[in-house]
Amino acid sequence: MSVAPDRVCVVVGRTRHKMIQAETTEAVKRGGKFVELRLDFLAKAVDFKRLLSSKQCPWMATIRRPQDGGRWPGSEEERQTVLRQAIVSGGFDWVDLETDIADKIRRFGPVKRVISYHNMIETPADLEGIYGAMLKQDADVYKIAVMAQTMEDNARILALMRSAPKPTVAFCMGDLGFPTRFLALKYGAPWLYAAFNRERGLAPGMPAVEDLRTTYPVRMIDAATMIYGLLGDPVEQSFSPVLHNHMFRRNKLNALYLPFRVPKDQLTEALRTYGTVPVNGYSVTIPHKEAAAALTTDHDLTVRITHAANTLLRRPDGTFAADNTDFTAIVDCLEAHLAERAAKGLTAQLNQLFVMILGAGGAARAVAHALHARKAHVYISARTSERATKLSTEIGGKVVDWQGRHNVLPCDVVINCTPVGMHPNTDESPVHHSFLKPEMTVFDTVYSPENTMLVREAKSRGCLVITGVDMFVRQAARQFELFTGIAPPLETMRELLRKAMSPVTRALDEVSESGEGTANA
């Protein structure tokens, strides 16, 4: 039988007793069944009687030192005294003890023990030795939290989890290590830590309870869970995890989609690191689309045409097949839009349209080659002139200097393939509003926010508009089909994405059709 009270340990840390009581009570209302109280956050001496009067589920007492990522302001002797008081108080079911003091504090009564090791700077070279020594100590669960600096750090912590002989929660902190928190559950970790209040800064990379409600259905994760994810840098603002995980739930698939932040030039190492999981398929975004295509030999026609890939599919031998669903999504978006141009008496054949593409990265490559295949007249304008020249040469287009992009005539369609206007820089636009004319089509591939400044200005000047949401949904739907063999309904995915991006957050189980509510924390 598992030692875990629940798959989610909700972490609460506040400076006032009153706020701790309020948050623990609210955590239970939201489905929390196991709470860790970070007593080191309290500004005053711990009043155990007051705290325990609001207890409604199993609690863990933790008093973390500054060197371990905590806020305890007193002496070490005082800290250990308070830990002993928590143990004998009769109200705590668990206590967290660092490995260097665990032998000084004896087991008492039914209180279970987590023996932990934290390193806020690195993943130490002697990690395995540290863990081996911890296993000789008297614990019910062992916890290791180290900072990820490289992909190899993630690989080492995952290897440790896979071979853990006793109940262990081991993960890398920081945004680089974020996936390891969830993958630990796949390898048998008794629980995952999640902050009740994301603003508290409890630990680098710790997910919030709300993330588990809206995005990551952690209670269903087991050894058989199929893993998919997003490779890129940055990835924290992407809505791909929300969309794919909702669709997995709707189709009752035991699968999880995670964001994998992978810095530039570390793609090969990342694929090797997560190949042991294994990750069965990836969405690929900035800055890896061209590198992803170069690393694979099994290419879809769209990849051979564009020399860029936004999808990688793991084959049985561990290698990857590549696809570019941006390519087909762009064509589908434009062709769906042509009827609107025709209804307004405007040119509606791609081979008669003059299109200016802004940018020369992976998305721009897909756009340019898709348009070239339809014989459109294409201009390429990018801040990096060398990339613009290379891309325009491939498709027989024309290069326009970035500073001269507002002088392009004729211009029927403007397609923004740069990140200009993307969250959080939502007050920026890649072109001046005076360039936009009523007969133009403006296509912004940025989807977060949907109504970018470019989109807003285009609408105000009477342009026809295609937003990034349409393209994002179309390419994601094709990826989901490649991942699972299931073709999802586009309108359902549009609805899910818009709900996810709206100010009112919807819980994963509230919009799924499973009706199981397993995502609640």
C-alpha positions as CSV (number, residue, x, y, z in Angstrom):
1,M,0.0,0.0,0.0
2,S,1.3,3.5,-0.9
3,V,2.6,5.7,1.9
4,A,1.2,8.8,0.2
5,P,-2.0,10.5,1.6
6,D,-2.5,11.8,-2.0
7,R,-0.6,12.2,-5.3
8,V,-0.5,16.0,-4.7
9,C,1.2,17.6,-1.7
10,V,-0.2,21.2,-1.5
11,V,2.4,23.6,-0.1
12,V,1.3,26.5,2.0
13,G,3.7,29.2,3.2
14,R,2.4,32.5,4.6
15,T,3.8,35.0,7.2
16,R,0.6,35.1,9.3
17,H,-1.2,32.2,11.1
18,K,-4.5,33.6,9.8
19,M,-3.5,33.3,6.2
20,I,-2.2,29.8,6.7
21,Q,-5.5,28.8,8.1
22,A,-7.4,30.5,5.3
23,E,-5.3,28.8,2.6
24,T,-5.3,25.3,4.1
25,T,-9.1,25.5,4.4
26,E,-9.4,26.7,0.8
27,A,-7.0,24.0,-0.4
28,V,-9.3,21.3,1.0
29,K,-12.3,23.0,-0.6
30,R,-10.6,22.7,-3.9
31,G,-9.9,19.0,-3.5
32,G,-6.6,19.0,-1.6
33,K,-6.0,16.0,0.6
34,F,-2.5,16.5,1.8
35,V,-0.9,19.8,2.9
36,E,2.7,20.8,3.7
37,L,2.9,23.8,6.1
38,R,6.1,25.8,5.5
39,L,6.4,27.0,9.0
40,D,9.6,28.9,8.2
41,F,7.5,31.5,6.4
42,L,5.8,32.6,9.7
43,A,6.8,36.0,10.9
44,K,6.0,35.1,14.5
45,A,6.6,32.1,16.7
46,V,4.5,29.1,15.7
47,D,1.2,28.8,17.6
48,F,0.5,25.1,17.1
49,K,-2.8,25.1,18.9
50,R,-4.1,27.9,16.7
51,L,-2.9,26.3,13.5
52,L,-4.2,22.8,14.3
53,S,-7.7,24.2,15.0
54,S,-8.2,24.5,11.2
55,K,-6.8,21.1,10.2
56,Q,-9.0,19.1,7.8
57,C,-6.6,16.6,6.2
58,P,-3.1,15.1,6.7
59,W,-0.5,17.8,7.4
60,M,3.3,17.8,7.0
61,A,5.5,20.2,9.1
62,T,8.5,21.7,7.3
63,I,10.9,24.4,8.6
64,R,13.4,25.1,5.8
65,R,16.7,26.8,6.3
66,P,17.8,29.6,3.9
67,Q,20.6,27.4,2.4
68,D,17.9,24.9,1.5
69,G,15.6,27.5,0.0
70,G,13.7,28.4,3.2
71,R,13.1,31.5,5.3
72,W,13.9,30.3,8.8
73,P,15.4,33.4,10.6
74,G,16.5,31.9,13.9
75,S,19.3,29.6,15.0
76,E,19.6,26.0,14.0
77,E,19.1,24.9,17.6
78,E,15.8,26.8,17.7
79,R,14.7,25.3,14.4
80,Q,15.2,21.8,15.6
81,T,13.4,22.6,18.8
82,V,10.3,23.7,16.8
83,L,10.5,20.6,14.6
84,R,10.4,18.4,17.8
85,Q,7.4,20.5,19.0
86,A,5.6,19.9,15.8
87,I,6.2,16.1,16.0
88,V,4.9,15.9,19.6
89,S,2.0,18.3,19.1
90,G,-0.3,15.5,18.0
91,G,-1.5,17.4,14.9
92,F,1.1,16.6,12.2
93,D,1.0,13.4,10.3
94,W,4.4,14.0,8.6
95,V,7.6,15.9,9.3
96,D,10.3,16.9,6.8
97,L,13.9,16.5,8.2
98,E,17.0,17.4,6.2
99,T,19.4,14.5,5.9
100,D,22.1,16.2,8.0
101,I,19.8,16.5,11.0
102,A,17.5,13.5,10.6
103,D,19.6,11.3,12.9
104,K,19.4,13.9,15.7
105,I,15.6,13.9,15.8
106,R,14.2,10.5,16.7
107,R,11.0,9.0,15.4
108,F,8.0,9.6,17.7
109,G,4.6,8.1,17.7
110,P,2.8,7.7,14.4
111,V,4.4,10.7,12.7
112,K,6.0,9.7,9.4
113,R,9.3,11.1,8.2
114,V,10.5,12.6,5.0
115,I,14.2,12.8,4.9
116,S,15.3,15.4,2.4
117,Y,18.2,16.9,0.6
118,H,18.1,20.3,-1.2
119,N,20.7,22.0,-3.4
120,M,19.6,25.4,-4.7
121,I,22.6,25.8,-6.9
122,E,23.4,22.7,-8.8
123,T,23.0,18.9,-9.2
124,P,26.0,17.7,-7.2
125,A,28.6,15.4,-8.7
126,D,28.1,13.0,-5.8
127,L,24.3,12.9,-6.1
128,E,24.1,9.1,-6.1
129,G,26.4,8.9,-3.1
130,I,24.2,11.4,-1.2
131,Y,21.1,9.4,-2.0
132,G,22.8,6.1,-1.0
133,A,23.7,7.5,2.4
134,M,20.1,8.8,2.9
135,L,18.7,5.4,2.2
136,K,20.4,4.2,5.4
137,Q,18.5,6.7,7.5
138,D,15.1,6.1,9.0
139,A,12.5,7.6,6.6
140,D,9.1,6.7,5.2
141,V,9.9,8.8,2.1
142,Y,13.1,10.3,0.7
143,K,13.1,13.6,-1.1
144,I,15.8,15.0,-3.3
145,A,15.4,18.5,-4.9
146,V,18.4,19.8,-6.8
147,M,18.9,22.7,-9.3
148,A,19.1,21.7,-13.0
149,Q,21.8,23.5,-14.9
150,T,22.1,21.1,-17.9
151,M,20.1,18.4,-19.6
152,E,22.5,15.9,-18.0
153,D,21.3,17.0,-14.6
154,N,17.8,16.0,-15.6
155,A,19.1,12.7,-17.0
156,R,20.8,11.9,-13.7
157,I,17.7,12.7,-11.5
158,L,15.5,10.6,-13.7
159,A,17.9,7.7,-13.6
160,L,17.9,8.0,-9.8
161,M,14.1,7.9,-9.7
162,R,13.9,4.9,-12.1
163,S,16.1,2.8,-9.8
164,A,14.9,4.1,-6.4
165,P,14.5,1.1,-4.1
166,K,12.4,3.0,-1.5
167,P,9.6,5.6,-1.8
168,T,11.4,8.6,-3.2
169,V,10.4,12.0,-4.6
170,A,13.4,13.2,-6.7
171,F,13.3,16.1,-9.2
172,C,15.3,19.0,-10.6
173,M,14.2,22.5,-9.7
174,G,14.1,25.5,-12.0
175,D,12.4,25.8,-15.4
176,L,14.9,23.5,-17.0
177,G,13.9,20.8,-14.5
178,F,10.2,21.4,-14.6
179,P,9.3,18.1,-16.5
180,T,11.1,16.0,-13.9
181,R,8.6,16.9,-11.2
182,F,5.9,15.1,-13.3
183,L,8.1,12.3,-14.6
184,A,8.9,11.4,-11.0
185,L,5.3,10.3,-10.7
186,K,5.7,8.0,-13.7
187,Y,8.6,6.4,-11.9
188,G,6.7,5.8,-8.7
189,A,7.2,9.0,-6.6
190,P,4.4,9.0,-4.0
191,W,3.5,12.6,-4.6
192,L,4.2,15.9,-6.5
193,Y,4.6,19.2,-4.7
194,A,2.4,22.1,-5.8
195,A,2.1,25.6,-4.4
196,F,-1.3,26.7,-3.3
197,N,-0.4,30.3,-4.0
198,R,1.9,30.7,-7.1
199,E,2.9,34.1,-5.9
200,R,4.7,32.8,-2.7
201,G,7.9,31.8,-4.5
202,L,8.1,28.6,-2.5
203,A,10.6,26.9,-4.8
204,P,12.0,27.5,-8.3
205,G,9.8,25.7,-10.9
206,M,7.2,24.4,-8.5
207,P,3.8,24.1,-10.3
208,A,0.8,25.7,-8.7
209,V,-2.3,23.9,-7.7
210,E,-4.2,25.8,-10.3
211,D,-1.8,24.4,-13.0
212,L,-2.9,20.9,-12.0
213,R,-6.6,21.9,-12.1
214,T,-6.3,23.4,-15.6
215,T,-3.5,21.7,-17.4
216,Y,-1.8,18.7,-15.8
217,P,-4.0,15.7,-14.7
218,V,-1.4,14.3,-12.3
219,R,-3.5,11.8,-10.5
220,M,-3.8,9.6,-13.5
221,I,0.0,9.4,-14.1
222,D,1.4,5.9,-13.7
223,A,4.1,3.7,-15.3
224,A,2.0,3.2,-18.4
225,T,1.4,6.9,-19.1
226,M,2.5,8.0,-22.5
227,I,4.6,11.2,-22.5
228,Y,4.5,13.9,-25.2
229,G,5.8,17.5,-25.0
230,L,6.9,20.8,-26.4
231,L,10.6,21.5,-27.1
232,G,11.6,25.1,-27.2
233,D,12.9,28.2,-25.4
234,P,10.8,29.8,-24.0
235,V,7.9,27.4,-23.4
236,E,6.3,28.7,-20.2
237,Q,3.7,30.9,-22.1
238,S,2.7,28.1,-24.5
239,F,-0.9,26.9,-24.4
240,S,0.1,23.6,-26.1
241,P,0.0,21.7,-22.8
242,V,-3.5,22.9,-22.0
243,L,-4.8,22.0,-25.4
244,H,-3.2,18.6,-25.8
245,N,-3.9,17.4,-22.2
246,H,-7.5,18.4,-22.6
247,M,-7.8,16.4,-25.7
248,F,-6.1,13.4,-24.1
249,R,-8.7,13.5,-21.4
250,R,-11.6,13.9,-23.8
251,N,-10.4,10.8,-25.6
252,K,-9.7,8.9,-22.4
253,L,-6.0,8.4,-23.2
254,N,-3.5,7.7,-20.5
255,A,-1.1,10.4,-21.8
256,L,0.5,13.6,-20.6
257,Y,1.9,16.5,-22.5
258,L,4.7,18.6,-20.8
259,P,6.8,21.7,-21.7
260,F,10.5,20.9,-22.1
261,R,12.6,24.1,-22.0
262,V,15.6,23.3,-24.1
263,P,18.1,26.1,-24.7
264,K,19.5,26.7,-28.2
265,D,22.2,24.1,-29.3
266,Q,21.0,21.6,-26.7
267,L,18.4,19.8,-28.8
268,T,20.5,16.7,-29.4
269,E,21.3,16.3,-25.7
270,A,17.6,16.9,-24.8
271,L,16.4,14.1,-27.1
272,R,19.0,11.8,-25.6
273,T,18.0,12.7,-22.1
274,Y,14.3,12.2,-22.5
275,G,14.7,9.2,-24.8
276,T,15.0,7.1,-21.7
277,V,11.5,8.1,-20.6
278,P,10.7,7.7,-23.4
279,V,8.9,10.8,-24.8
280,N,6.8,9.5,-27.7
281,G,6.4,12.7,-29.6
282,Y,7.3,16.4,-29.5
283,S,5.9,19.6,-30.7
284,V,8.9,21.8,-31.7
285,T,9.0,25.6,-31.5
286,I,11.5,28.4,-31.4
287,P,14.5,28.1,-31.7
288,H,14.7,24.4,-32.8
289,K,12.5,23.9,-35.9
290,E,15.4,23.9,-38.4
291,A,17.7,21.9,-36.1
292,A,14.9,19.3,-35.6
293,A,14.7,18.8,-39.3
294,A,18.5,18.4,-39.6
295,L,18.6,15.8,-36.9
296,T,16.2,13.4,-38.6
297,T,16.3,11.4,-41.8
298,D,12.6,10.2,-41.9
299,H,11.0,13.4,-43.3
300,D,7.5,14.1,-44.3
301,L,7.3,16.0,-47.7
302,T,6.6,19.2,-45.7
303,V,9.9,18.9,-43.9
304,R,11.8,18.3,-47.1
305,I,10.3,21.3,-48.7
306,T,10.7,23.7,-45.7
307,H,13.9,22.3,-44.1
308,A,12.1,22.9,-40.8
309,A,10.1,20.5,-38.5
310,N,7.6,21.4,-35.8
311,T,6.7,17.8,-35.0
312,L,8.9,14.8,-34.0
313,L,7.5,11.3,-33.7
314,R,9.4,8.6,-31.9
315,R,9.8,5.4,-33.9
316,P,10.3,1.9,-32.3
317,D,14.1,2.0,-32.9
318,G,14.3,5.2,-30.9
319,T,14.9,7.5,-33.8
320,F,12.4,10.2,-34.9
321,A,10.3,10.9,-37.9
322,A,9.7,14.6,-38.6
323,D,6.7,16.5,-39.9
324,N,5.8,20.2,-40.3
325,T,2.1,20.7,-39.5
326,D,2.7,24.5,-39.8
327,F,2.9,24.0,-43.5
328,T,-0.5,22.4,-43.9
329,A,-2.1,24.7,-41.3
330,I,-1.0,27.8,-43.2
331,V,-2.4,26.6,-46.4
332,D,-5.7,25.6,-44.8
333,C,-6.0,28.9,-43.1
334,L,-5.4,30.9,-46.3
335,E,-7.6,28.7,-48.4
336,A,-10.4,28.9,-45.8
337,H,-10.0,32.7,-46.0
338,L,-10.1,33.1,-49.8
339,A,-13.9,32.9,-49.9
340,E,-14.0,36.0,-47.7
341,R,-11.8,37.9,-50.1
342,A,-13.9,36.7,-53.0
343,A,-17.1,37.9,-51.3
344,K,-15.6,41.4,-51.1
345,G,-14.6,41.3,-54.8
346,L,-10.9,41.0,-54.0
347,T,-8.4,38.7,-55.7
348,A,-8.9,35.3,-54.2
349,Q,-6.4,33.1,-56.0
350,L,-3.1,32.6,-54.2
351,N,-1.2,32.6,-57.5
352,Q,-2.4,36.1,-58.1
353,L,-1.6,37.5,-54.6
354,F,1.4,39.5,-53.5
355,V,2.4,38.4,-50.0
356,M,4.9,40.0,-47.6
357,I,6.3,37.6,-45.0
358,L,7.8,39.2,-41.9
359,G,10.5,37.0,-40.4
360,A,12.7,34.2,-41.7
361,G,12.6,31.6,-38.9
362,G,10.9,28.2,-38.7
363,A,7.4,29.5,-39.0
364,A,8.3,31.9,-41.9
365,R,10.0,29.0,-43.7
366,A,6.7,27.0,-43.6
367,V,4.7,30.0,-44.8
368,A,7.1,30.8,-47.6
369,H,7.3,27.3,-49.0
370,A,3.5,26.8,-48.6
371,L,2.9,30.0,-50.6
372,H,5.6,29.1,-53.2
373,A,3.9,25.7,-53.7
374,R,0.7,27.7,-54.5
375,K,2.7,30.1,-56.8
376,A,2.0,33.2,-54.8
377,H,4.3,36.2,-55.3
378,V,6.3,36.4,-52.1
379,Y,8.5,39.1,-50.4
380,I,10.6,38.2,-47.4
381,S,11.5,40.9,-44.9
382,A,13.5,40.1,-41.7
383,R,15.8,41.7,-39.3
384,T,18.5,39.2,-40.2
385,S,19.1,39.9,-43.9
386,E,21.2,36.7,-44.4
387,R,18.3,34.5,-43.4
388,A,15.9,36.4,-45.5
389,T,18.1,36.2,-48.5
390,K,18.6,32.4,-48.0
391,L,14.9,31.8,-47.7
392,S,13.9,34.0,-50.6
393,T,16.5,32.2,-52.8
394,E,15.0,28.9,-51.9
395,I,11.5,29.9,-53.1
396,G,12.4,32.4,-55.9
397,G,11.0,35.3,-53.9
398,K,12.2,38.8,-53.3
399,V,14.1,40.2,-50.3
400,V,12.9,43.4,-48.8
401,D,15.1,45.2,-46.3
402,W,13.5,45.3,-42.9
403,Q,13.7,49.1,-42.8
404,G,12.0,49.3,-46.2
405,R,9.2,46.9,-45.4
406,H,6.6,49.7,-45.4
407,N,7.4,50.5,-49.0
408,V,6.4,47.2,-50.5
409,L,3.8,47.6,-53.3
410,P,1.7,45.9,-54.4
411,C,0.9,44.0,-51.2
412,D,-2.3,42.0,-50.8
413,V,-1.4,39.9,-47.8
414,V,0.9,40.6,-44.8
415,I,1.9,37.6,-42.7
416,N,3.7,38.2,-39.4
417,C,6.0,35.2,-38.5
418,T,8.0,37.1,-35.9
419,P,7.3,37.0,-32.2
420,V,6.6,40.8,-32.2
421,G,3.3,41.3,-30.3
422,M,3.6,38.1,-28.4
423,H,2.9,38.1,-24.6
424,P,4.2,39.9,-22.7
425,N,5.2,42.5,-25.3
426,T,1.6,43.0,-26.4
427,D,2.0,46.7,-27.1
428,E,4.2,46.1,-30.2
429,S,3.4,45.6,-33.8
430,P,5.8,44.5,-36.7
431,V,4.4,47.2,-39.1
432,H,3.1,50.7,-38.7
433,H,-0.7,51.0,-38.8
434,S,-0.4,53.5,-41.8
435,F,0.7,50.6,-44.0
436,L,-2.5,48.7,-43.5
437,K,-5.2,49.2,-46.1
438,P,-8.8,48.0,-46.2
439,E,-8.2,45.6,-49.1
440,M,-5.3,43.9,-47.3
441,T,-5.4,40.5,-45.6
442,V,-3.4,40.5,-42.3
443,F,-2.4,37.1,-40.9
444,D,-0.7,37.2,-37.5
445,T,0.8,33.8,-36.5
446,V,1.1,35.0,-32.9
447,Y,-1.7,33.4,-31.0
448,S,-1.1,34.6,-27.4
449,P,-2.8,37.0,-27.3
450,E,-5.2,36.4,-30.1
451,N,-5.9,40.1,-30.5
452,T,-2.4,41.4,-31.0
453,M,-1.8,45.0,-31.6
454,L,-1.3,44.1,-35.3
455,V,-4.7,42.4,-35.4
456,R,-6.4,45.2,-33.6
457,E,-5.0,47.9,-35.9
458,A,-5.8,45.8,-39.0
459,K,-9.4,45.4,-37.9
460,S,-9.7,49.1,-37.2
461,R,-8.5,49.9,-40.7
462,G,-10.9,47.5,-42.4
463,C,-8.4,44.8,-43.2
464,L,-9.4,41.1,-43.5
465,V,-7.8,39.3,-40.6
466,I,-6.6,35.8,-39.8
467,T,-5.5,35.3,-36.2
468,G,-2.8,33.0,-34.9
469,V,-5.5,31.0,-33.0
470,D,-6.7,29.5,-36.3
471,M,-3.2,28.5,-37.4
472,F,-2.3,27.3,-33.9
473,V,-5.4,25.1,-33.6
474,R,-5.0,23.6,-37.1
475,Q,-1.3,22.7,-36.6
476,A,-2.0,21.4,-33.1
477,A,-4.9,19.3,-34.4
478,R,-2.7,17.7,-37.0
479,Q,0.0,17.0,-34.3
480,F,-2.6,15.4,-32.1
481,E,-3.6,13.2,-35.0
482,L,0.0,12.2,-35.6
483,F,0.5,11.5,-31.9
484,T,-2.7,9.4,-31.4
485,G,-4.2,8.5,-34.7
486,I,-7.3,10.5,-33.7
487,A,-8.5,13.5,-35.7
488,P,-9.9,16.0,-33.2
489,P,-12.7,18.4,-34.1
490,L,-11.2,21.9,-34.9
491,E,-14.1,23.8,-33.3
492,T,-13.7,21.9,-30.0
493,M,-10.0,22.8,-30.0
494,R,-10.7,26.4,-30.8
495,E,-13.2,26.6,-27.9
496,L,-10.7,25.0,-25.5
497,L,-7.9,27.3,-26.5
498,R,-10.0,30.5,-26.2
499,K,-11.3,29.3,-22.8
500,A,-7.7,28.7,-21.7
501,M,-6.6,32.1,-22.8
502,S,-9.6,33.9,-21.2
503,P,-9.2,35.7,-17.9
504,V,-11.6,33.2,-16.3
505,T,-9.6,29.9,-16.0
506,R,-11.5,26.7,-16.5
507,A,-10.5,23.6,-14.8
508,L,-9.4,20.7,-17.0
509,D,-12.1,18.4,-15.6
510,E,-14.8,21.1,-16.0
511,V,-14.4,21.2,-19.8
512,S,-13.5,17.6,-20.4
513,E,-16.1,15.1,-21.2
514,S,-14.6,12.4,-19.0
515,G,-16.6,13.5,-16.0
516,E,-14.0,12.0,-13.7
517,G,-12.6,15.1,-12.2
518,T,-9.2,13.6,-11.7
519,A,-7.3,16.8,-12.3
520,N,-8.4,18.5,-9.2
521,A,-5.8,19.2,-6.6
